Amino acid sequence: MIPSNIKKRGKVTTKITITNQIDQTLAERGFIPTEQIRSITLDDVLVDTGATRLCLPKHIILDLGLPFQGEVDVKIATGLQKVRVFKMLNLSVEGREGVFNCIELPEGSDPLLGLIPLEDLGLEPDLQNQKLRVLPLEGKDTYLMVL
């Protein structure tokens, strides 16, 4: 029998907040009240470094009113599949924030936090402790590079 602490090792989940970036901009400029900004907080989102982007189920994308960007081919276990991409979302994770796009998942799917937002926000999975590690923004150990 495998001990429970070994079974769980390697799975990292985190809390994320996703906000319609267009709504945020409209509120900042006084065109809509802040109460009309569409936003959602999700607990226990799986950190998946096998996924490149943030992946959200269709109902979340609809609830947030995210604009359609286009369709792309993605690699999945069974081959290629065409998926829809949506844009202009503000993603907040572990106190870091950025504007990203996302891939639409079928209904019933769980959200996934992929590699590109993780790298852009300076976050990396700590598999042993099952949490995200926040990388330094400043000093000699900064994760930001311009080579």
Contacts in CASP RR format, 6 or more apart in sequence:
PFRMAT RR
TARGET T0000
AUTHOR 0000-0000-0000
METHOD contacts of the structure
MODEL  1
MIPSNIKKRGKVTTKITITNQIDQTLAERGFIPTEQIRSITLDDVLVDTG
ATRLCLPKHIILDLGLPFQGEVDVKIATGLQKVRVFKMLNLSVEGREGVF
NCIELPEGSDPLLGLIPLEDLGLEPDLQNQKLRVLPLEGKDTYLMVL
8 130 0 8 1.000
9 127 0 8 1.000
9 128 0 8 1.000
9 130 0 8 1.000
10 125 0 8 1.000
10 127 0 8 1.000
10 128 0 8 1.000
10 130 0 8 1.000
11 46 0 8 1.000
11 130 0 8 1.000
12 46 0 8 1.000
12 47 0 8 1.000
12 125 0 8 1.000
12 126 0 8 1.000
12 127 0 8 1.000
12 130 0 8 1.000
12 131 0 8 1.000
12 132 0 8 1.000
13 43 0 8 1.000
13 44 0 8 1.000
13 45 0 8 1.000
13 46 0 8 1.000
13 47 0 8 1.000
13 130 0 8 1.000
14 44 0 8 1.000
14 45 0 8 1.000
14 47 0 8 1.000
14 93 0 8 1.000
14 94 0 8 1.000
14 113 0 8 1.000
14 131 0 8 1.000
14 132 0 8 1.000
15 41 0 8 1.000
15 42 0 8 1.000
15 43 0 8 1.000
15 44 0 8 1.000
15 45 0 8 1.000
15 93 0 8 1.000
16 41 0 8 1.000
16 42 0 8 1.000
16 45 0 8 1.000
16 91 0 8 1.000
16 92 0 8 1.000
16 93 0 8 1.000
16 111 0 8 1.000
16 113 0 8 1.000
17 39 0 8 1.000
17 40 0 8 1.000
17 41 0 8 1.000
17 42 0 8 1.000
17 91 0 8 1.000
17 92 0 8 1.000
17 93 0 8 1.000
18 39 0 8 1.000
18 40 0 8 1.000
18 41 0 8 1.000
18 42 0 8 1.000
18 54 0 8 1.000
18 56 0 8 1.000
18 60 0 8 1.000
18 64 0 8 1.000
18 89 0 8 1.000
18 90 0 8 1.000
18 91 0 8 1.000
18 92 0 8 1.000
19 37 0 8 1.000
19 38 0 8 1.000
19 39 0 8 1.000
19 40 0 8 1.000
19 64 0 8 1.000
19 89 0 8 1.000
19 90 0 8 1.000
19 92 0 8 1.000
20 37 0 8 1.000
20 38 0 8 1.000
20 39 0 8 1.000
20 64 0 8 1.000
20 65 0 8 1.000
20 66 0 8 1.000
20 88 0 8 1.000
20 89 0 8 1.000
20 90 0 8 1.000
21 88 0 8 1.000
21 89 0 8 1.000
21 90 0 8 1.000
21 99 0 8 1.000
22 67 0 8 1.000
22 88 0 8 1.000
23 32 0 8 1.000
23 36 0 8 1.000
23 37 0 8 1.000
23 38 0 8 1.000
23 39 0 8 1.000
24 37 0 8 1.000
24 90 0 8 1.000
26 32 0 8 1.000
27 33 0 8 1.000
27 34 0 8 1.000
27 36 0 8 1.000
27 37 0 8 1.000
38 63 0 8 1.000
38 64 0 8 1.000
38 65 0 8 1.000
39 64 0 8 1.000
40 60 0 8 1.000
40 63 0 8 1.000
40 64 0 8 1.000
42 60 0 8 1.000
42 111 0 8 1.000
45 110 0 8 1.000
45 111 0 8 1.000
45 112 0 8 1.000
45 113 0 8 1.000
46 110 0 8 1.000
46 111 0 8 1.000
46 112 0 8 1.000
46 113 0 8 1.000
47 113 0 8 1.000
47 114 0 8 1.000
47 118 0 8 1.000
47 125 0 8 1.000
47 132 0 8 1.000
48 55 0 8 1.000
48 112 0 8 1.000
48 113 0 8 1.000
48 114 0 8 1.000
49 114 0 8 1.000
49 115 0 8 1.000
49 118 0 8 1.000
49 125 0 8 1.000
50 114 0 8 1.000
50 115 0 8 1.000
51 103 0 8 1.000
51 112 0 8 1.000
51 113 0 8 1.000
51 114 0 8 1.000
51 115 0 8 1.000
52 114 0 8 1.000
52 115 0 8 1.000
52 116 0 8 1.000
53 85 0 8 1.000
53 100 0 8 1.000
53 101 0 8 1.000
53 102 0 8 1.000
53 103 0 8 1.000
53 114 0 8 1.000
53 116 0 8 1.000
53 117 0 8 1.000
54 89 0 8 1.000
54 91 0 8 1.000
54 100 0 8 1.000
54 101 0 8 1.000
54 102 0 8 1.000
54 103 0 8 1.000
54 111 0 8 1.000
54 112 0 8 1.000
54 113 0 8 1.000
54 114 0 8 1.000
54 117 0 8 1.000
55 102 0 8 1.000
55 103 0 8 1.000
55 104 0 8 1.000
55 105 0 8 1.000
55 109 0 8 1.000
55 111 0 8 1.000
55 112 0 8 1.000
55 114 0 8 1.000
56 86 0 8 1.000
56 102 0 8 1.000
56 103 0 8 1.000
56 104 0 8 1.000
56 105 0 8 1.000
56 111 0 8 1.000
57 104 0 8 1.000
57 105 0 8 1.000
57 106 0 8 1.000
57 107 0 8 1.000
57 108 0 8 1.000
57 109 0 8 1.000
57 110 0 8 1.000
57 111 0 8 1.000
58 104 0 8 1.000
58 105 0 8 1.000
58 106 0 8 1.000
58 107 0 8 1.000
59 107 0 8 1.000
60 111 0 8 1.000
61 86 0 8 1.000
61 102 0 8 1.000
61 104 0 8 1.000
64 89 0 8 1.000
66 86 0 8 1.000
66 87 0 8 1.000
66 88 0 8 1.000
66 89 0 8 1.000
66 102 0 8 1.000
67 86 0 8 1.000
67 87 0 8 1.000
67 88 0 8 1.000
68 84 0 8 1.000
68 85 0 8 1.000
68 86 0 8 1.000
68 87 0 8 1.000
69 85 0 8 1.000
69 86 0 8 1.000
69 87 0 8 1.000
69 101 0 8 1.000
70 84 0 8 1.000
70 85 0 8 1.000
71 82 0 8 1.000
71 83 0 8 1.000
71 84 0 8 1.000
71 85 0 8 1.000
72 82 0 8 1.000
72 83 0 8 1.000
72 85 0 8 1.000
72 103 0 8 1.000
73 80 0 8 1.000
73 81 0 8 1.000
73 82 0 8 1.000
73 83 0 8 1.000
74 80 0 8 1.000
74 81 0 8 1.000
74 82 0 8 1.000
74 83 0 8 1.000
74 103 0 8 1.000
83 103 0 8 1.000
83 104 0 8 1.000
84 103 0 8 1.000
84 104 0 8 1.000
85 101 0 8 1.000
85 102 0 8 1.000
85 103 0 8 1.000
85 104 0 8 1.000
86 101 0 8 1.000
86 102 0 8 1.000
86 104 0 8 1.000
87 101 0 8 1.000
88 99 0 8 1.000
88 101 0 8 1.000
89 99 0 8 1.000
89 100 0 8 1.000
89 101 0 8 1.000
89 102 0 8 1.000
90 97 0 8 1.000
90 98 0 8 1.000
90 99 0 8 1.000
91 97 0 8 1.000
91 98 0 8 1.000
91 99 0 8 1.000
91 100 0 8 1.000
91 117 0 8 1.000
91 121 0 8 1.000
92 98 0 8 1.000
93 113 0 8 1.000
93 117 0 8 1.000
93 121 0 8 1.000
93 123 0 8 1.000
93 132 0 8 1.000
94 121 0 8 1.000
94 123 0 8 1.000
94 132 0 8 1.000
94 134 0 8 1.000
95 134 0 8 1.000
96 121 0 8 1.000
96 122 0 8 1.000
96 123 0 8 1.000
96 134 0 8 1.000
97 121 0 8 1.000
98 117 0 8 1.000
98 120 0 8 1.000
98 121 0 8 1.000
100 116 0 8 1.000
100 117 0 8 1.000
100 120 0 8 1.000
105 111 0 8 1.000
105 112 0 8 1.000
118 124 0 8 1.000
118 125 0 8 1.000
118 132 0 8 1.000
122 134 0 8 1.000
122 135 0 8 1.000
122 137 0 8 1.000
122 143 0 8 1.000
123 132 0 8 1.000
123 133 0 8 1.000
123 134 0 8 1.000
123 135 0 8 1.000
124 132 0 8 1.000
124 133 0 8 1.000
124 135 0 8 1.000
125 131 0 8 1.000
125 132 0 8 1.000
125 133 0 8 1.000
126 132 0 8 1.000
126 133 0 8 1.000
135 141 0 8 1.000
135 142 0 8 1.000
135 143 0 8 1.000
136 142 0 8 1.000
136 143 0 8 1.000
137 143 0 8 1.000
137 144 0 8 1.000
END
